[in-house]
Amino acid sequence: MITVHHLEDSRSQRVLWLLEELNTEYEIHYYERDPETRLAPPELKDVHPLGKSPVIVDGDRTIAESAVIVEYLARTYGNGEWAPTIDDPGYWNFNYWLHYAEASLMPPLLLKLVFSRLREPPVPFLIRPISSKIADQVDNTFTDPQIETHFSWVNEYLTDHEWFSGEAIGAADIQMSFPLEAARSRTVRQGQYPQVDAWLKRIHARPAYRRALEAGGEYAYGPNLDD
């Protein structure tokens, strides 16, 4: 049986979703974030040296990194339906979105989150006006323009494509879910990119997605964004 080391409000939620789509048996080892730092607990280092989630254990394999986990599960348990073979005409497009999610889309979102913390405690009150100006400058000159560029591109792509993986939903869609959900919760307004909104509604309506929410517990970036 596959074991998912699942951290609350994290990338590991999409691993649970994929496993539900694949109808593959699994068990969850659940971890809560540190309430002050919001980081993963040290116990995760007993599973993998980096102490990050997601991590899965399948037999004698321990696998980290979301894209690797998603592709491994899709190719191992997907019966050829969730990831194209290398000779498939859509392989490279699929591969692009599988890696774009974390390599290109997520960094400016993460940078915006990090700098947003310069505007709030524990930054000392007297220093906060200065640190806030630094955060504003980074957002105005780099982060916000980058996010707009990326989301305009994703929205344009979804204008002509229902799924990132090809003609049907696949592993690349699973991988793209977290950055798009995270952005909608913090950065991108509803209605700002209508094709992204429509894609999110499609994935949130899937029965397997709903089952994964029930299995994984409270998830800050889920379907409540569509309300």
C-alpha positions in Angstrom: 0.0 0.0 0.0 1.2 3.5 -0.8 1.8 5.8 2.2 1.4 9.5 1.7 3.2 11.8 4.2 0.7 14.6 4.0 1.3 18.1 5.4 -1.8 20.3 6.0 -2.4 23.1 3.4 0.4 21.9 1.2 1.3 20.4 -2.2 0.6 17.0 -0.9 -3.2 17.6 -1.3 -2.8 17.1 -5.0 -1.1 13.8 -4.5 -4.2 12.6 -2.6 -6.4 13.9 -5.4 -4.4 11.9 -8.0 -4.6 8.7 -5.9 -8.4 9.1 -5.7 -8.5 9.6 -9.5 -6.4 6.5 -10.0 -8.6 4.5 -7.5 -5.4 3.3 -5.8 -5.3 2.2 -2.2 -3.3 4.4 0.1 -2.9 5.5 3.7 -2.1 8.9 5.1 0.4 10.0 7.7 -0.8 13.4 8.6 1.4 16.3 9.8 0.4 19.7 11.2 2.4 22.9 10.5 4.2 24.7 13.3 1.6 27.3 14.4 4.2 30.1 14.5 6.5 29.4 11.6 4.0 27.6 9.4 6.8 25.2 8.5 6.7 21.4 8.4 7.4 19.6 11.7 10.9 18.1 12.2 9.3 14.6 12.2 9.2 14.7 8.4 13.0 14.5 8.3 12.7 11.0 9.6 11.0 10.2 6.2 13.2 12.3 3.9 16.3 14.3 4.8 14.8 17.6 3.5 11.9 17.3 5.8 9.4 18.4 3.1 6.0 17.2 2.0 4.8 15.5 -0.1 6.7 12.3 0.2 5.3 8.9 -0.7 6.5 5.4 0.2 5.6 2.7 -2.2 7.2 -0.6 -1.2 10.9 -0.1 -1.0 10.7 3.3 -2.8 10.6 6.6 -1.0 9.9 9.4 -3.5 9.9 13.2 -2.9 9.3 16.2 -5.2 5.7 16.8 -6.4 6.4 16.4 -10.1 8.3 13.1 -9.7 5.6 11.8 -7.4 2.8 12.8 -9.7 4.5 11.3 -12.8 5.4 8.1 -10.9 1.9 7.5 -9.8 0.4 8.4 -13.2 2.7 6.0 -15.0 2.7 3.2 -12.5 -1.0 3.1 -11.7 -2.7 5.2 -14.4 -3.2 2.4 -17.0 -1.7 4.7 -19.7 -4.4 7.3 -19.3 -2.8 9.9 -17.1 0.6 10.5 -18.7 1.4 10.1 -22.4 4.3 8.1 -23.7 7.3 9.8 -25.2 6.2 8.9 -28.7 2.8 10.6 -28.2 2.4 13.9 -30.1 1.3 15.6 -26.9 4.2 14.4 -24.7 6.3 17.5 -24.7 3.4 19.8 -24.1 2.3 17.6 -21.2 5.9 17.6 -19.9 6.1 21.4 -20.2 3.1 22.0 -17.9 4.2 19.2 -15.5 7.4 21.2 -14.8 6.2 24.7 -15.4 4.0 24.6 -12.3 6.9 24.6 -9.8 9.8 25.8 -12.0 8.2 28.9 -13.4 4.8 29.6 -11.9 5.4 29.0 -8.2 8.5 31.1 -7.6 6.9 34.6 -8.0 4.0 33.5 -5.9 6.3 32.2 -3.2 8.4 35.4 -3.4 5.2 37.5 -2.9 4.3 35.5 0.1 7.7 35.8 1.7 7.8 39.6 1.2 4.3 40.0 2.5 5.5 38.9 5.9 7.7 42.1 6.0 4.4 44.0 6.6 3.3 42.1 9.7 4.5 40.7 13.0 7.0 39.4 14.1 8.6 42.4 12.2 9.0 45.0 15.0 6.4 47.8 14.8 9.0 50.6 14.4 10.7 48.8 11.6 7.6 47.8 9.8 7.1 51.0 7.7 10.6 50.5 6.2 10.2 46.8 5.6 6.7 47.4 4.1 8.2 49.9 1.6 10.8 47.3 0.6 8.0 44.7 0.1 6.0 47.2 -1.9 9.0 48.0 -4.2 9.7 44.3 -4.8 6.0 43.7 -5.6 5.6 46.7 -7.9 8.8 46.3 -9.9 9.1 42.5 -10.1 6.6 40.2 -8.4 3.3 41.6 -9.5 4.4 42.0 -13.2 5.7 38.4 -13.2 2.5 37.1 -11.8 0.5 39.0 -14.4 2.7 37.7 -17.2 2.3 34.1 -16.0 -1.4 34.2 -15.4 -2.1 36.0 -18.6 -0.2 33.2 -20.4 -2.1 30.4 -18.5 -5.4 32.1 -19.1 -4.7 32.4 -22.8 -3.7 28.8 -23.0 -6.9 27.7 -21.3 -9.0 29.7 -23.7 -8.2 27.1 -26.4 -7.6 24.0 -24.2 -9.8 22.4 -21.6 -6.9 20.6 -19.9 -3.2 21.1 -19.5 -2.5 17.4 -20.1 -4.1 17.3 -23.6 -7.6 16.4 -24.7 -8.4 14.8 -21.3 -7.4 15.6 -17.7 -4.1 14.1 -16.7 -1.1 14.4 -14.4 -0.1 17.8 -15.6 -3.5 19.1 -14.4 -2.9 17.6 -11.0 0.5 19.3 -10.8 -0.9 22.7 -11.9 -3.6 22.7 -9.3 -1.6 23.9 -6.3 -0.1 27.1 -7.7 -3.4 28.1 -9.3 -5.3 27.5 -6.1 -2.7 29.1 -3.9 -2.7 32.2 -6.2 -6.5 32.5 -6.1 -6.5 32.4 -2.3 -3.9 35.2 -1.8 -3.0 37.1 -5.0 -5.3 36.7 -8.0 -8.9 38.0 -7.8 -11.9 36.0 -8.9 -12.8 37.1 -12.4 -9.4 38.5 -13.1 -8.5 35.5 -15.3 -11.8 33.9 -16.2 -10.4 30.8 -17.9 -8.3 30.0 -14.8 -11.5 30.3 -12.8 -13.4 28.0 -15.1 -10.6 25.4 -14.9 -10.6 25.6 -11.1 -14.4 25.0 -11.1 -13.9 21.9 -13.4 -11.4 20.3 -11.1 -13.2 21.2 -7.9 -16.4 19.5 -9.3 -14.7 16.2 -9.8 -15.8 13.4 -7.3 -12.2 12.3 -6.8 -11.2 15.8 -5.9 -14.0 15.9 -3.3 -13.0 12.5 -1.9 -9.4 13.7 -1.5 -10.6 16.7 0.5 -12.4 14.4 2.8 -9.4 12.2 3.2 -6.8 15.0 3.7 -8.7 17.2 6.0 -9.2 21.0 6.0 -7.5 22.6 2.9 -7.3 26.4 2.7 -7.1 26.6 -1.1 -10.0 24.4 -2.2 -13.5 24.8 -3.6 -14.6 27.6 -1.2 -12.7 29.9 -3.6 -15.5 29.4 -6.0 -18.2 30.8 -3.6 
